């Protein structure tokens, strides 16, 4: 019977012959699988780490990293940690691991590391430009295939642009044009293909130095050449500009090389025709003594010949306390030399202000000037450092203050001692004495008391004036002091030579001092007790409320001194004229002016009437001694005062700029016109008007804008580079790797 082949029974021998090859193959496969599992197990068991699982070698900068968990937060440190790779990693956490070594601002994960406000404004501006810029077909296809809006919304993490495991020689900083184009609303293929035109490049922000090129080359330099042919006139731009050692910033050469020939005399005041050549620092302001006497205001001795004004610097020093600020606010609207219309409260304030001024002078004499200013503070309450305090007083010689005291307020020491014990009722609540002042006065009395023998001699020889006799009353054998005279010193209250010269010294001073008007012969080199002013009034002869200068006759053998104090300080320093102590700038980078502008600027918004603003306005006025702001621009910081741009432009100053340009590689390609090849001088621009307001972003340059067409003569697809990172840096705020500090172990 015939049967189909497929249902015929198979013989055992045939079946064995057919199954043997399959069984052998299965056994071989099982053996290989077992060996593979054992081998992989041995690799994981014997391996020190999991580097063999890396997708590729690290770059040379990161080659020292051994553990995957150093950068990948989802990766453990065990031999089985590779299983974590099956789960998506935490990209924000991984990026924060990058920031453990690379220092970046808080906005690191924003596009370009810029703040949200800056990005918003930039996007709005670029959206307007994109409306008129054609989008290439390749960019459209890229946007469809790889949309980036969601990526930007979630944040641009480090690995978005910096892909590791590409090999030792891979450049992690390299970003292709396509990567940049994927996010930007303005899309173009290359620099020479629909890249937007430049806007005000490179003069988006005004320069820190005010220098009108048009006026200098068209007016100032020709006039200087006519006056003095030997004066050096720059004939090339490199005479004033250089790219410095870092080759990154086109800077201005030092003042001594560029501007000193014309501007040094303006700084030191030699060219000043009218007005003082120095800065009024300390003064004994003129007061309406007649009205104060009528109002029976007791201010002690005070010279009635003074016509000086209360200086802004003294206002700053007096306003250190709430009481001082209240006094200045009360007398601010008064003319101190005409108090006829002043009310009783204002008269009390003027009286208290007079004693505040005396307190200030007494502190400067009995202590150190640096200690008097030590409690000043910069904005935010930051206390001044020792170096800044020293610059604020510019090494004012103590002799200058002492000589001023000897002539202006010879009885100051006795007055301040007695004032601790007596308070005139007419001064009311205005007059207080701080614990600090008391301790200072106690120290003064204890350390500088005149010997009793000389003090008794002074007491015996002091003449009694008419007011003394009229005001003396029999009150249990005690004598009272009139409100119209300064408190008289007791024998134990006499001070040493610094506050009161002896009778012998007075005779010597009157015998050797030449004739001259008040304050016209004093210099910074004066020594206490050596050669005093001829107009110095001895304490024994100054019992009246006002001090009147007394002329002394110079003997025929004395040397005439016809040089006034201001001329004596021709090269800068301290000098005294009349009832004011002046400081004359010593030259460029004067520390006195710089330190006071640094101190008062943050507290001096434009238009305010604070003491700090008064100092800042006085030092930045167009006719101010020193003439700093003739060249250094002033920026107004919104709600935070003002600042003078003393610091030159640096790479750090340019961190927030998106565009970067290095001059050095371009010098060899300039035409015969040199720098004018790119920077065309345009006359007639309102350059100086840009500096009359404080916004540094509002600026009209002397030079025209650099055009894209000029750059495009070289930077094309078949000539020079034109990739985005050639001119634009990604991290606008910069990025740095901090230096690790390790303590030296102690033995």
PEVENZI-V609312 format. One line per field, one symbol per residue. ss: DSSP state (H for helix, E for strand, C for the rest). psi: psi as a letter, one per 40 degrees, with the letter a starting at -180 (. if undefined). burial: b if it has 24 or more other C-alpha atoms within 12 Angstrom, else e. A space follows every 50 residues. Layout:
# PEVENZI-V609312
ss: ???
psi: ???
burial: ???
This chain:
# PEVENZI-V609312
ss: CCCCHHHCCCCHHHHHHHHHHHHHHHHHHHHHHHHHHHHHHHHHHHCCCC HHHCCCCCCHHHCCCCCHHHCCCCCCCCCCHHHHHHCCCCHHHHHHHHCC CEECCCCCCCHHHCCHHHHHHHHHHHHHHHCCCCCCHHHHHHHHHCCCHH HHHHCCCHHHHCCCCCCCCCCCCCCCHHHHHHHCCCCCCECCECCCCCCC CCCCCCCCECCCHHHHHHHHHHHHHHHCCCCCCCCCHHHCEECCCCCCCC EECCHHHHCHHHHHHHHHCCCCCCCCCCEEEEECCCCCHHHHHHCCCCCC CEECCCCCCCCHHHHHHHCCCHHHHHHHHHHCCCECCECCCCCHHHHHHH HHHHHHHHHHHHHHHHCCHHHHCCCCEECCCEECCHHHHHHHHCCCCHHH HHHHHHHHCCCHHHHHHHHCCCCCHHHHHHCCCCHHHHHHHHHHHHHCEC CHHHHHHHHHHCCCCHHHHHHCCCECCECCCCCCCCCCCCHHHCECCCCC CCHHHHHHHHHHCCCCCCCCCCECCCCCCCCCCCCCCCHHHCCCCEECCC CCCCCCCCCCCCCCHHHHCCCCEEEEECCEEEEECCCCCCHHHHHHHHHH HCCCCCCCCCHHHHHHHHHHCCCCCCCHHHCECEEECCCCCEEECCCCCC CHHHCCCCECCCCHHHHHHCCCCHHHHCCCECCCCCCHHHHCCCCCCCCC CCECCCCHHHHHCCCCCCCCCCCHHHHECCCCCCCEECCCCCCCCCC
psi: hhiideeiihiddddddddddddddddddddddddddddddddddeidaf deeieiiiiddedehdhdeddhdehaeieeedddeeihigdddddddded dhhiidfdeiheeiiddddddddddddddddehhhidddddddddgiedd dddeihideddghafeideihdehhidddddddidhhididegfhiiihf hffdiiidhhhgddddddcddddddddgeehhhheideddiieadeedhh ihiiddddedddeddddeedehdiiieihhdiigihigddddddefhhea ihheeheiihidddddddedidddddddddedeihdegfdeiiddddddd ddddddddddddddddaiddddedeiiiheehiiidddddddeffhhddd ddddddddgdedddddddddehhhdeeaedhihidddddddddddddfhi idddddddddehihidddddehihgfeihihieeiihihideeiiadddh iidddddddddehiiiiheeeiieeihhecgiieehhideefeidihhih iihhideihhhehiddddfdeiaiihhbfihihhieaifhdddddddddd deegiheifiddddddddeeideiidfdeddhihhhhhefaiihgdhihi dddedehdhihhddeedeeiadebdeddghhhieigddddedieheehhh ieiihhiddddeddgidebiifidedehidgdeihihihhhhihhi.
burial: eeeeeeeeeeeeeeeeeeeeeeeeeeeeeeeeeeeeeeeeeeeeeeeebb bebeeebbeeebeeeebbbbbbbbbeeebeebeeeeeeeeebebbbebbe eeebeebbbbbbbbeeeeeeeeeeeeeebeeeeebeeebeeeeeeeeeee eeeebbbbbbbeebbeeeeeeeeebebbbbbbbbbbbbbbbbeebbeeee bbbbbbbbbbbbbeeeeeeebeeeeeeeeeeebeeeeeebebbeeeeebb bbeeeeeebeebbbbbbbbbeeeeebbbbbbbbbbbbbbebbbebbbbbb bbbbebebbbbbbbbbbbbbeeebbebbebbbebebbebeebebbbbbbb bbbbbbbbbbbbbbbbbebbebbbebbbeeeeebeeebbebbbbbbbbbb bbbbbbbbbbbbbbbbbbbbeebbebbeebbbbeeebeebbeebbeebbb eeebbeebeeeeeeeeebeeeeeeeeeeeebbbbbbbbbbbbbbbbbbbb bbbebbbbbbbbbbbbbbbbbbbbbbebbbbbbbbbbbbbbbbbbbbbbe ebeeeeeeeeeeeebbbbbbbbbbbbbbbbbbbbbbbbbbbbbbbbbbbb bbbbbbeeebbbbbbbbbbbeebbbbbbbbbbbbbbeeeebbbbbbeeee beebbbbbbbbeeeeeeeeeeeeebeebbebeeeeebbebbeebbbeebb bbbbbbebeebbeebeeeeeebbbeeeebbbbbbbeeeeeeeeeeee
